[in-house]
Amino acid sequence: MCGKHSFKTVEKPGFRYMMSISSLNFKNISRHTVARDVLMYYVKEKDHVKKELAKAPSLICLTSDNWDSQHTNDEYICITAH
């Protein structure tokens, strides 16, 4: 997810070679496996956040804002709870 690389990156020979050298336990996976795992992690974390917000003793107002860095071309989403 970091670096805005596509899921296809895990199927490229250079990536697989680099990972096989860096970790003897590395197993080749497909882009479909990566996409499925990322979505599964997202759903799990979303449910966790919902449960935590439901515990609040009063109402919570959420606001969001987008921000991008002109120096690095990175984009961010900020969520604030009141």
PyMOL Python script that loads the backbone (N, CA, C, O; Angstrom):
from pymol import cmd

cmd.read_pdbstr("""\
ATOM      1  N   MET A   1       0.822  -1.193   0.000  1.00  0.00           N
ATOM      2  CA  MET A   1       0.000   0.000   0.000  1.00  0.00           C
ATOM      3  C   MET A   1       0.864   1.255   0.000  1.00  0.00           C
ATOM      4  O   MET A   1       0.489   2.275  -0.578  1.00  0.00           O
ATOM      5  N   CYS A   2       1.995   1.179   0.634  1.00  0.00           N
ATOM      6  CA  CYS A   2       2.876   2.337   0.655  1.00  0.00           C
ATOM      7  C   CYS A   2       3.491   2.540  -0.717  1.00  0.00           C
ATOM      8  O   CYS A   2       3.782   1.572  -1.420  1.00  0.00           O
ATOM      9  N   GLY A   3       3.686   3.757  -1.090  1.00  0.00           N
ATOM     10  CA  GLY A   3       4.320   4.060  -2.359  1.00  0.00           C
ATOM     11  C   GLY A   3       3.377   4.048  -3.540  1.00  0.00           C
ATOM     12  O   GLY A   3       3.812   4.237  -4.676  1.00  0.00           O
ATOM     13  N   LYS A   4       2.086   3.828  -3.299  1.00  0.00           N
ATOM     14  CA  LYS A   4       1.071   3.834  -4.347  1.00  0.00           C
ATOM     15  C   LYS A   4       1.358   2.836  -5.466  1.00  0.00           C
ATOM     16  O   LYS A   4       1.040   3.091  -6.627  1.00  0.00           O
ATOM     17  N   HIS A   5       1.959   1.699  -5.115  1.00  0.00           N
ATOM     18  CA  HIS A   5       2.223   0.669  -6.111  1.00  0.00           C
ATOM     19  C   HIS A   5       0.953  -0.143  -6.359  1.00  0.00           C
ATOM     20  O   HIS A   5       0.128  -0.317  -5.462  1.00  0.00           O
ATOM     21  N   SER A   6       0.813  -0.631  -7.576  1.00  0.00           N
ATOM     22  CA  SER A   6      -0.347  -1.457  -7.876  1.00  0.00           C
ATOM     23  C   SER A   6      -0.163  -2.844  -7.269  1.00  0.00           C
ATOM     24  O   SER A   6       0.949  -3.240  -6.919  1.00  0.00           O
ATOM     25  N   PHE A   7      -1.251  -3.564  -7.151  1.00  0.00           N
ATOM     26  CA  PHE A   7      -1.183  -4.923  -6.614  1.00  0.00           C
ATOM     27  C   PHE A   7      -0.375  -5.844  -7.524  1.00  0.00           C
ATOM     28  O   PHE A   7       0.142  -6.863  -7.067  1.00  0.00           O
ATOM     29  N   LYS A   8      -0.261  -5.498  -8.805  1.00  0.00           N
ATOM     30  CA  LYS A   8       0.498  -6.324  -9.744  1.00  0.00           C
ATOM     31  C   LYS A   8       1.985  -6.367  -9.407  1.00  0.00           C
ATOM     32  O   LYS A   8       2.703  -7.239  -9.896  1.00  0.00           O
ATOM     33  N   THR A   9       2.447  -5.449  -8.591  1.00  0.00           N
ATOM     34  CA  THR A   9       3.868  -5.393  -8.228  1.00  0.00           C
ATOM     35  C   THR A   9       4.356  -6.718  -7.656  1.00  0.00           C
ATOM     36  O   THR A   9       5.495  -7.114  -7.903  1.00  0.00           O
ATOM     37  N   VAL A  10       3.506  -7.412  -6.893  1.00  0.00           N
ATOM     38  CA  VAL A  10       3.935  -8.662  -6.264  1.00  0.00           C
ATOM     39  C   VAL A  10       4.166  -9.784  -7.269  1.00  0.00           C
ATOM     40  O   VAL A  10       4.734 -10.819  -6.920  1.00  0.00           O
ATOM     41  N   GLU A  11       3.733  -9.590  -8.513  1.00  0.00           N
ATOM     42  CA  GLU A  11       3.906 -10.615  -9.537  1.00  0.00           C
ATOM     43  C   GLU A  11       5.104 -10.344 -10.451  1.00  0.00           C
ATOM     44  O   GLU A  11       5.418 -11.157 -11.320  1.00  0.00           O
ATOM     45  N   LYS A  12       5.766  -9.217 -10.259  1.00  0.00           N
ATOM     46  CA  LYS A  12       6.901  -8.869 -11.120  1.00  0.00           C
ATOM     47  C   LYS A  12       8.145  -9.642 -10.693  1.00  0.00           C
ATOM     48  O   LYS A  12       8.402  -9.796  -9.499  1.00  0.00           O
ATOM     49  N   PRO A  13       8.920 -10.130 -11.668  1.00  0.00           N
ATOM     50  CA  PRO A  13      10.110 -10.931 -11.352  1.00  0.00           C
ATOM     51  C   PRO A  13      11.111 -10.220 -10.442  1.00  0.00           C
ATOM     52  O   PRO A  13      11.690 -10.846  -9.554  1.00  0.00           O
ATOM     53  N   GLY A  14      11.319  -8.924 -10.652  1.00  0.00           N
ATOM     54  CA  GLY A  14      12.264  -8.181  -9.818  1.00  0.00           C
ATOM     55  C   GLY A  14      11.836  -8.144  -8.365  1.00  0.00           C
ATOM     56  O   GLY A  14      12.665  -8.292  -7.467  1.00  0.00           O
ATOM     57  N   PHE A  15      10.549  -7.948  -8.126  1.00  0.00           N
ATOM     58  CA  PHE A  15      10.024  -7.920  -6.761  1.00  0.00           C
ATOM     59  C   PHE A  15      10.186  -9.288  -6.104  1.00  0.00           C
ATOM     60  O   PHE A  15      10.623  -9.393  -4.958  1.00  0.00           O
ATOM     61  N   ARG A  16       9.831 -10.325  -6.841  1.00  0.00           N
ATOM     62  CA  ARG A  16       9.932 -11.684  -6.287  1.00  0.00           C
ATOM     63  C   ARG A  16      11.382 -12.055  -5.981  1.00  0.00           C
ATOM     64  O   ARG A  16      11.667 -12.703  -4.975  1.00  0.00           O
ATOM     65  N   TYR A  17      12.293 -11.637  -6.859  1.00  0.00           N
ATOM     66  CA  TYR A  17      13.714 -11.910  -6.626  1.00  0.00           C
ATOM     67  C   TYR A  17      14.192 -11.191  -5.369  1.00  0.00           C
ATOM     68  O   TYR A  17      14.863 -11.782  -4.523  1.00  0.00           O
ATOM     69  N   MET A  18      13.841  -9.905  -5.253  1.00  0.00           N
ATOM     70  CA  MET A  18      14.249  -9.119  -4.091  1.00  0.00           C
ATOM     71  C   MET A  18      13.710  -9.741  -2.804  1.00  0.00           C
ATOM     72  O   MET A  18      14.433  -9.837  -1.812  1.00  0.00           O
ATOM     73  N   MET A  19      12.451 -10.163  -2.814  1.00  0.00           N
ATOM     74  CA  MET A  19      11.852 -10.734  -1.611  1.00  0.00           C
ATOM     75  C   MET A  19      12.444 -12.097  -1.275  1.00  0.00           C
ATOM     76  O   MET A  19      12.578 -12.439  -0.100  1.00  0.00           O
ATOM     77  N   SER A  20      12.798 -12.881  -2.293  1.00  0.00           N
ATOM     78  CA  SER A  20      13.385 -14.196  -2.011  1.00  0.00           C
ATOM     79  C   SER A  20      14.758 -14.067  -1.367  1.00  0.00           C
ATOM     80  O   SER A  20      15.165 -14.929  -0.588  1.00  0.00           O
ATOM     81  N   ILE A  21      15.475 -12.986  -1.691  1.00  0.00           N
ATOM     82  CA  ILE A  21      16.776 -12.738  -1.071  1.00  0.00           C
ATOM     83  C   ILE A  21      16.607 -12.179   0.345  1.00  0.00           C
ATOM     84  O   ILE A  21      17.351 -12.543   1.255  1.00  0.00           O
ATOM     85  N   SER A  22      15.629 -11.299   0.520  1.00  0.00           N
ATOM     86  CA  SER A  22      15.469 -10.640   1.817  1.00  0.00           C
ATOM     87  C   SER A  22      14.826 -11.542   2.870  1.00  0.00           C
ATOM     88  O   SER A  22      15.040 -11.345   4.066  1.00  0.00           O
ATOM     89  N   SER A  23      14.044 -12.525   2.438  1.00  0.00           N
ATOM     90  CA  SER A  23      13.377 -13.409   3.401  1.00  0.00           C
ATOM     91  C   SER A  23      13.306 -14.821   2.843  1.00  0.00           C
ATOM     92  O   SER A  23      12.711 -15.057   1.791  1.00  0.00           O
ATOM     93  N   LEU A  24      13.909 -15.740   3.544  1.00  0.00           N
ATOM     94  CA  LEU A  24      13.882 -17.136   3.099  1.00  0.00           C
ATOM     95  C   LEU A  24      12.484 -17.737   3.217  1.00  0.00           C
ATOM     96  O   LEU A  24      12.185 -18.733   2.558  1.00  0.00           O
ATOM     97  N   ASN A  25      11.634 -17.153   4.038  1.00  0.00           N
ATOM     98  CA  ASN A  25      10.264 -17.649   4.235  1.00  0.00           C
ATOM     99  C   ASN A  25       9.258 -17.034   3.268  1.00  0.00           C
ATOM    100  O   ASN A  25       8.067 -17.336   3.346  1.00  0.00           O
ATOM    101  N   PHE A  26       9.718 -16.176   2.356  1.00  0.00           N
ATOM    102  CA  PHE A  26       8.806 -15.494   1.438  1.00  0.00           C
ATOM    103  C   PHE A  26       8.134 -16.497   0.506  1.00  0.00           C
ATOM    104  O   PHE A  26       8.790 -17.356  -0.083  1.00  0.00           O
ATOM    105  N   LYS A  27       6.813 -16.371   0.385  1.00  0.00           N
ATOM    106  CA  LYS A  27       6.050 -17.207  -0.535  1.00  0.00           C
ATOM    107  C   LYS A  27       5.448 -16.305  -1.605  1.00  0.00           C
ATOM    108  O   LYS A  27       4.892 -15.250  -1.299  1.00  0.00           O
ATOM    109  N   ASN A  28       5.561 -16.723  -2.848  1.00  0.00           N
ATOM    110  CA  ASN A  28       4.969 -15.958  -3.939  1.00  0.00           C
ATOM    111  C   ASN A  28       3.446 -15.941  -3.797  1.00  0.00           C
ATOM    112  O   ASN A  28       2.813 -16.969  -3.556  1.00  0.00           O
ATOM    113  N   ILE A  29       2.885 -14.753  -3.951  1.00  0.00           N
ATOM    114  CA  ILE A  29       1.435 -14.608  -3.900  1.00  0.00           C
ATOM    115  C   ILE A  29       0.988 -13.816  -5.114  1.00  0.00           C
ATOM    116  O   ILE A  29       1.785 -13.110  -5.732  1.00  0.00           O
ATOM    117  N   SER A  30      -0.276 -13.931  -5.453  1.00  0.00           N
ATOM    118  CA  SER A  30      -0.806 -13.219  -6.611  1.00  0.00           C
ATOM    119  C   SER A  30      -1.366 -11.864  -6.198  1.00  0.00           C
ATOM    120  O   SER A  30      -1.579 -11.597  -5.015  1.00  0.00           O
ATOM    121  N   ARG A  31      -1.597 -11.022  -7.188  1.00  0.00           N
ATOM    122  CA  ARG A  31      -2.195  -9.707  -6.916  1.00  0.00           C
ATOM    123  C   ARG A  31      -3.609  -9.877  -6.366  1.00  0.00           C
ATOM    124  O   ARG A  31      -4.082  -9.026  -5.612  1.00  0.00           O
ATOM    125  N   HIS A  32      -4.286 -10.958  -6.729  1.00  0.00           N
ATOM    126  CA  HIS A  32      -5.635 -11.214  -6.232  1.00  0.00           C
ATOM    127  C   HIS A  32      -5.602 -11.520  -4.727  1.00  0.00           C
ATOM    128  O   HIS A  32      -6.482 -11.095  -3.979  1.00  0.00           O
ATOM    129  N   THR A  33      -4.586 -12.253  -4.303  1.00  0.00           N
ATOM    130  CA  THR A  33      -4.425 -12.550  -2.877  1.00  0.00           C
ATOM    131  C   THR A  33      -4.149 -11.271  -2.097  1.00  0.00           C
ATOM    132  O   THR A  33      -4.706 -11.066  -1.019  1.00  0.00           O
ATOM    133  N   VAL A  34      -3.296 -10.414  -2.637  1.00  0.00           N
ATOM    134  CA  VAL A  34      -2.978  -9.147  -1.969  1.00  0.00           C
ATOM    135  C   VAL A  34      -4.230  -8.282  -1.865  1.00  0.00           C
ATOM    136  O   VAL A  34      -4.512  -7.731  -0.801  1.00  0.00           O
ATOM    137  N   ALA A  35      -4.980  -8.157  -2.955  1.00  0.00           N
ATOM    138  CA  ALA A  35      -6.199  -7.337  -2.943  1.00  0.00           C
ATOM    139  C   ALA A  35      -7.212  -7.888  -1.944  1.00  0.00           C
ATOM    140  O   ALA A  35      -7.843  -7.121  -1.217  1.00  0.00           O
ATOM    141  N   ARG A  36      -7.374  -9.212  -1.903  1.00  0.00           N
ATOM    142  CA  ARG A  36      -8.310  -9.834  -0.964  1.00  0.00           C
ATOM    143  C   ARG A  36      -7.886  -9.568   0.475  1.00  0.00           C
ATOM    144  O   ARG A  36      -8.718  -9.233   1.319  1.00  0.00           O
ATOM    145  N   ASP A  37      -6.583  -9.717   0.759  1.00  0.00           N
ATOM    146  CA  ASP A  37      -6.087  -9.506   2.122  1.00  0.00           C
ATOM    147  C   ASP A  37      -6.229  -8.053   2.560  1.00  0.00           C
ATOM    148  O   ASP A  37      -6.572  -7.787   3.712  1.00  0.00           O
ATOM    149  N   VAL A  38      -5.971  -7.116   1.658  1.00  0.00           N
ATOM    150  CA  VAL A  38      -6.110  -5.691   1.987  1.00  0.00           C
ATOM    151  C   VAL A  38      -7.571  -5.363   2.276  1.00  0.00           C
ATOM    152  O   VAL A  38      -7.869  -4.649   3.234  1.00  0.00           O
ATOM    153  N   LEU A  39      -8.476  -5.876   1.459  1.00  0.00           N
ATOM    154  CA  LEU A  39      -9.898  -5.627   1.679  1.00  0.00           C
ATOM    155  C   LEU A  39     -10.359  -6.249   2.998  1.00  0.00           C
ATOM    156  O   LEU A  39     -11.139  -5.641   3.732  1.00  0.00           O
ATOM    157  N   MET A  40      -9.884  -7.449   3.298  1.00  0.00           N
ATOM    158  CA  MET A  40     -10.241  -8.119   4.550  1.00  0.00           C
ATOM    159  C   MET A  40      -9.738  -7.302   5.754  1.00  0.00           C
ATOM    160  O   MET A  40     -10.455  -7.148   6.742  1.00  0.00           O
ATOM    161  N   TYR A  41      -8.519  -6.788   5.669  1.00  0.00           N
ATOM    162  CA  TYR A  41      -7.963  -5.969   6.744  1.00  0.00           C
ATOM    163  C   TYR A  41      -8.774  -4.675   6.898  1.00  0.00           C
ATOM    164  O   TYR A  41      -9.038  -4.239   8.019  1.00  0.00           O
ATOM    165  N   TYR A  42      -9.164  -4.069   5.789  1.00  0.00           N
ATOM    166  CA  TYR A  42      -9.964  -2.839   5.821  1.00  0.00           C
ATOM    167  C   TYR A  42     -11.293  -3.082   6.535  1.00  0.00           C
ATOM    168  O   TYR A  42     -11.680  -2.307   7.409  1.00  0.00           O
ATOM    169  N   VAL A  43     -11.992  -4.158   6.162  1.00  0.00           N
ATOM    170  CA  VAL A  43     -13.286  -4.462   6.776  1.00  0.00           C
ATOM    171  C   VAL A  43     -13.127  -4.701   8.269  1.00  0.00           C
ATOM    172  O   VAL A  43     -13.944  -4.235   9.064  1.00  0.00           O
ATOM    173  N   LYS A  44     -12.084  -5.422   8.653  1.00  0.00           N
ATOM    174  CA  LYS A  44     -11.829  -5.706  10.069  1.00  0.00           C
ATOM    175  C   LYS A  44     -11.603  -4.418  10.849  1.00  0.00           C
ATOM    176  O   LYS A  44     -12.172  -4.233  11.925  1.00  0.00           O
ATOM    177  N   GLU A  45     -10.777  -3.531  10.310  1.00  0.00           N
ATOM    178  CA  GLU A  45     -10.488  -2.269  10.993  1.00  0.00           C
ATOM    179  C   GLU A  45     -11.705  -1.350  11.012  1.00  0.00           C
ATOM    180  O   GLU A  45     -11.930  -0.648  11.998  1.00  0.00           O
ATOM    181  N   LYS A  46     -12.489  -1.346   9.942  1.00  0.00           N
ATOM    182  CA  LYS A  46     -13.705  -0.529   9.897  1.00  0.00           C
ATOM    183  C   LYS A  46     -14.674  -0.975  10.981  1.00  0.00           C
ATOM    184  O   LYS A  46     -15.259  -0.141  11.672  1.00  0.00           O
ATOM    185  N   ASP A  47     -14.850  -2.288  11.136  1.00  0.00           N
ATOM    186  CA  ASP A  47     -15.729  -2.806  12.175  1.00  0.00           C
ATOM    187  C   ASP A  47     -15.218  -2.435  13.563  1.00  0.00           C
ATOM    188  O   ASP A  47     -16.004  -2.102  14.450  1.00  0.00           O
ATOM    189  N   HIS A  48     -13.903  -2.492  13.748  1.00  0.00           N
ATOM    190  CA  HIS A  48     -13.306  -2.125  15.036  1.00  0.00           C
ATOM    191  C   HIS A  48     -13.590  -0.650  15.355  1.00  0.00           C
ATOM    192  O   HIS A  48     -13.950  -0.320  16.485  1.00  0.00           O
ATOM    193  N   VAL A  49     -13.430   0.220  14.383  1.00  0.00           N
ATOM    194  CA  VAL A  49     -13.691   1.653  14.599  1.00  0.00           C
ATOM    195  C   VAL A  49     -15.160   1.883  14.926  1.00  0.00           C
ATOM    196  O   VAL A  49     -15.478   2.680  15.809  1.00  0.00           O
ATOM    197  N   LYS A  50     -16.050   1.203  14.234  1.00  0.00           N
ATOM    198  CA  LYS A  50     -17.482   1.346  14.511  1.00  0.00           C
ATOM    199  C   LYS A  50     -17.808   0.943  15.950  1.00  0.00           C
ATOM    200  O   LYS A  50     -18.581   1.619  16.630  1.00  0.00           O
ATOM    201  N   LYS A  51     -17.217  -0.161  16.407  1.00  0.00           N
ATOM    202  CA  LYS A  51     -17.473  -0.622  17.777  1.00  0.00           C
ATOM    203  C   LYS A  51     -16.944   0.376  18.797  1.00  0.00           C
ATOM    204  O   LYS A  51     -17.594   0.631  19.811  1.00  0.00           O
ATOM    205  N   GLU A  52     -15.782   0.936  18.541  1.00  0.00           N
ATOM    206  CA  GLU A  52     -15.210   1.927  19.467  1.00  0.00           C
ATOM    207  C   GLU A  52     -16.055   3.199  19.501  1.00  0.00           C
ATOM    208  O   GLU A  52     -16.278   3.764  20.572  1.00  0.00           O
ATOM    209  N   LEU A  53     -16.520   3.650  18.348  1.00  0.00           N
ATOM    210  CA  LEU A  53     -17.352   4.865  18.310  1.00  0.00           C
ATOM    211  C   LEU A  53     -18.697   4.628  18.985  1.00  0.00           C
ATOM    212  O   LEU A  53     -19.257   5.550  19.579  1.00  0.00           O
ATOM    213  N   ALA A  54     -19.218   3.419  18.905  1.00  0.00           N
ATOM    214  CA  ALA A  54     -20.507   3.106  19.536  1.00  0.00           C
ATOM    215  C   ALA A  54     -20.418   3.170  21.060  1.00  0.00           C
ATOM    216  O   ALA A  54     -21.441   3.340  21.723  1.00  0.00           O
ATOM    217  N   LYS A  55     -19.235   3.038  21.620  1.00  0.00           N
ATOM    218  CA  LYS A  55     -19.042   3.086  23.072  1.00  0.00           C
ATOM    219  C   LYS A  55     -19.078   4.517  23.620  1.00  0.00           C
ATOM    220  O   LYS A  55     -19.138   4.706  24.835  1.00  0.00           O
ATOM    221  N   ALA A  56     -19.043   5.503  22.761  1.00  0.00           N
ATOM    222  CA  ALA A  56     -18.993   6.902  23.213  1.00  0.00           C
ATOM    223  C   ALA A  56     -20.258   7.240  23.997  1.00  0.00           C
ATOM    224  O   ALA A  56     -21.355   6.832  23.613  1.00  0.00           O
ATOM    225  N   PRO A  57     -20.109   7.986  25.097  1.00  0.00           N
ATOM    226  CA  PRO A  57     -21.268   8.316  25.933  1.00  0.00           C
ATOM    227  C   PRO A  57     -22.190   9.364  25.321  1.00  0.00           C
ATOM    228  O   PRO A  57     -23.294   9.580  25.822  1.00  0.00           O
ATOM    229  N   SER A  58     -21.753  10.021  24.240  1.00  0.00           N
ATOM    230  CA  SER A  58     -22.600  11.032  23.602  1.00  0.00           C
ATOM    231  C   SER A  58     -22.375  10.973  22.090  1.00  0.00           C
ATOM    232  O   SER A  58     -21.661  10.107  21.585  1.00  0.00           O
ATOM    233  N   LEU A  59     -22.994  11.904  21.392  1.00  0.00           N
ATOM    234  CA  LEU A  59     -22.870  11.925  19.942  1.00  0.00           C
ATOM    235  C   LEU A  59     -21.464  12.347  19.517  1.00  0.00           C
ATOM    236  O   LEU A  59     -20.791  13.103  20.217  1.00  0.00           O
ATOM    237  N   ILE A  60     -21.040  11.851  18.373  1.00  0.00           N
ATOM    238  CA  ILE A  60     -19.743  12.217  17.809  1.00  0.00           C
ATOM    239  C   ILE A  60     -19.985  12.759  16.408  1.00  0.00           C
ATOM    240  O   ILE A  60     -20.714  12.164  15.614  1.00  0.00           O
ATOM    241  N   CYS A  61     -19.369  13.883  16.121  1.00  0.00           N
ATOM    242  CA  CYS A  61     -19.452  14.474  14.788  1.00  0.00           C
ATOM    243  C   CYS A  61     -18.108  14.261  14.090  1.00  0.00           C
ATOM    244  O   CYS A  61     -17.061  14.640  14.615  1.00  0.00           O
ATOM    245  N   LEU A  62     -18.147  13.658  12.914  1.00  0.00           N
ATOM    246  CA  LEU A  62     -16.921  13.419  12.151  1.00  0.00           C
ATOM    247  C   LEU A  62     -16.842  14.385  10.983  1.00  0.00           C
ATOM    248  O   LEU A  62     -17.820  14.587  10.264  1.00  0.00           O
ATOM    249  N   THR A  63     -15.675  14.978  10.801  1.00  0.00           N
ATOM    250  CA  THR A  63     -15.432  15.814   9.626  1.00  0.00           C
ATOM    251  C   THR A  63     -14.174  15.297   8.943  1.00  0.00           C
ATOM    252  O   THR A  63     -13.296  14.725   9.590  1.00  0.00           O
ATOM    253  N   SER A  64     -14.094  15.502   7.647  1.00  0.00           N
ATOM    254  CA  SER A  64     -12.908  15.044   6.913  1.00  0.00           C
ATOM    255  C   SER A  64     -12.397  16.148   6.006  1.00  0.00           C
ATOM    256  O   SER A  64     -13.133  17.057   5.622  1.00  0.00           O
ATOM    257  N   ASP A  65     -11.136  16.050   5.679  1.00  0.00           N
ATOM    258  CA  ASP A  65     -10.508  17.027   4.798  1.00  0.00           C
ATOM    259  C   ASP A  65      -9.402  16.321   4.017  1.00  0.00           C
ATOM    260  O   ASP A  65      -8.759  15.405   4.528  1.00  0.00           O
ATOM    261  N   ASN A  66      -9.189  16.747   2.799  1.00  0.00           N
ATOM    262  CA  ASN A  66      -8.103  16.219   1.973  1.00  0.00           C
ATOM    263  C   ASN A  66      -6.961  17.220   1.948  1.00  0.00           C
ATOM    264  O   ASN A  66      -7.181  18.431   1.982  1.00  0.00           O
ATOM    265  N   TRP A  67      -5.750  16.709   1.888  1.00  0.00           N
ATOM    266  CA  TRP A  67      -4.570  17.560   1.842  1.00  0.00           C
ATOM    267  C   TRP A  67      -3.544  16.890   0.964  1.00  0.00           C
ATOM    268  O   TRP A  67      -3.345  15.678   1.047  1.00  0.00           O
ATOM    269  N   ASP A  68      -2.888  17.669   0.121  1.00  0.00           N
ATOM    270  CA  ASP A  68      -1.817  17.101  -0.697  1.00  0.00           C
ATOM    271  C   ASP A  68      -0.565  17.953  -0.578  1.00  0.00           C
ATOM    272  O   ASP A  68      -0.622  19.180  -0.491  1.00  0.00           O
ATOM    273  N   SER A  69       0.569  17.260  -0.576  1.00  0.00           N
ATOM    274  CA  SER A  69       1.859  17.921  -0.452  1.00  0.00           C
ATOM    275  C   SER A  69       2.369  18.281  -1.838  1.00  0.00           C
ATOM    276  O   SER A  69       2.457  17.417  -2.710  1.00  0.00           O
ATOM    277  N   GLN A  70       2.702  19.540  -2.048  1.00  0.00           N
ATOM    278  CA  GLN A  70       3.223  19.976  -3.336  1.00  0.00           C
ATOM    279  C   GLN A  70       4.646  19.490  -3.560  1.00  0.00           C
ATOM    280  O   GLN A  70       5.101  19.406  -4.700  1.00  0.00           O
ATOM    281  N   HIS A  71       5.350  19.171  -2.484  1.00  0.00           N
ATOM    282  CA  HIS A  71       6.747  18.754  -2.596  1.00  0.00           C
ATOM    283  C   HIS A  71       6.895  17.274  -2.927  1.00  0.00           C
ATOM    284  O   HIS A  71       7.806  16.891  -3.661  1.00  0.00           O
ATOM    285  N   THR A  72       6.012  16.446  -2.394  1.00  0.00           N
ATOM    286  CA  THR A  72       6.158  14.995  -2.581  1.00  0.00           C
ATOM    287  C   THR A  72       5.035  14.373  -3.392  1.00  0.00           C
ATOM    288  O   THR A  72       5.103  13.188  -3.717  1.00  0.00           O
ATOM    289  N   ASN A  73       4.010  15.131  -3.724  1.00  0.00           N
ATOM    290  CA  ASN A  73       2.829  14.636  -4.438  1.00  0.00           C
ATOM    291  C   ASN A  73       2.066  13.569  -3.645  1.00  0.00           C
ATOM    292  O   ASN A  73       1.310  12.790  -4.224  1.00  0.00           O
ATOM    293  N   ASP A  74       2.261  13.533  -2.331  1.00  0.00           N
ATOM    294  CA  ASP A  74       1.500  12.624  -1.483  1.00  0.00           C
ATOM    295  C   ASP A  74       0.165  13.269  -1.138  1.00  0.00           C
ATOM    296  O   ASP A  74       0.060  14.490  -1.016  1.00  0.00           O
ATOM    297  N   GLU A  75      -0.848  12.433  -0.983  1.00  0.00           N
ATOM    298  CA  GLU A  75      -2.172  12.920  -0.626  1.00  0.00           C
ATOM    299  C   GLU A  75      -2.602  12.287   0.685  1.00  0.00           C
ATOM    300  O   GLU A  75      -2.292  11.127   0.959  1.00  0.00           O
ATOM    301  N   TYR A  76      -3.320  13.061   1.492  1.00  0.00           N
ATOM    302  CA  TYR A  76      -3.736  12.601   2.805  1.00  0.00           C
ATOM    303  C   TYR A  76      -5.213  12.900   3.014  1.00  0.00           C
ATOM    304  O   TYR A  76      -5.747  13.862   2.461  1.00  0.00           O
ATOM    305  N   ILE A  77      -5.864  12.071   3.814  1.00  0.00           N
ATOM    306  CA  ILE A  77      -7.229  12.331   4.266  1.00  0.00           C
ATOM    307  C   ILE A  77      -7.157  12.422   5.781  1.00  0.00           C
ATOM    308  O   ILE A  77      -6.618  11.535   6.444  1.00  0.00           O
ATOM    309  N   CYS A  78      -7.701  13.495   6.316  1.00  0.00           N
ATOM    310  CA  CYS A  78      -7.707  13.709   7.756  1.00  0.00           C
ATOM    311  C   CYS A  78      -9.156  13.617   8.247  1.00  0.00           C
ATOM    312  O   CYS A  78     -10.051  14.253   7.689  1.00  0.00           O
ATOM    313  N   ILE A  79      -9.370  12.833   9.280  1.00  0.00           N
ATOM    314  CA  ILE A  79     -10.690  12.719   9.884  1.00  0.00           C
ATOM    315  C   ILE A  79     -10.582  13.215  11.319  1.00  0.00           C
ATOM    316  O   ILE A  79      -9.728  12.780  12.091  1.00  0.00           O
ATOM    317  N   THR A  80     -11.491  14.155  11.654  1.00  0.00           N
ATOM    318  CA  THR A  80     -11.502  14.740  12.986  1.00  0.00           C
ATOM    319  C   THR A  80     -12.829  14.397  13.655  1.00  0.00           C
ATOM    320  O   THR A  80     -13.891  14.511  13.044  1.00  0.00           O
ATOM    321  N   ALA A  81     -12.757  13.981  14.903  1.00  0.00           N
ATOM    322  CA  ALA A  81     -13.972  13.662  15.676  1.00  0.00           C
ATOM    323  C   ALA A  81     -14.182  14.740  16.737  1.00  0.00           C
ATOM    324  O   ALA A  81     -13.249  15.105  17.453  1.00  0.00           O
ATOM    325  N   HIS A  82     -15.413  15.249  16.834  1.00  0.00           N
ATOM    326  CA  HIS A  82     -15.765  16.249  17.845  1.00  0.00           C
ATOM    327  C   HIS A  82     -16.858  15.659  18.724  1.00  0.00           C
ATOM    328  O   HIS A  82     -17.324  16.316  19.654  1.00  0.00           O
TER     329      HIS A  82
END
""", "prot")
cmd.dss("prot")
cmd.show_as("cartoon", "prot")
cmd.util.cbc("prot")
cmd.orient("prot")
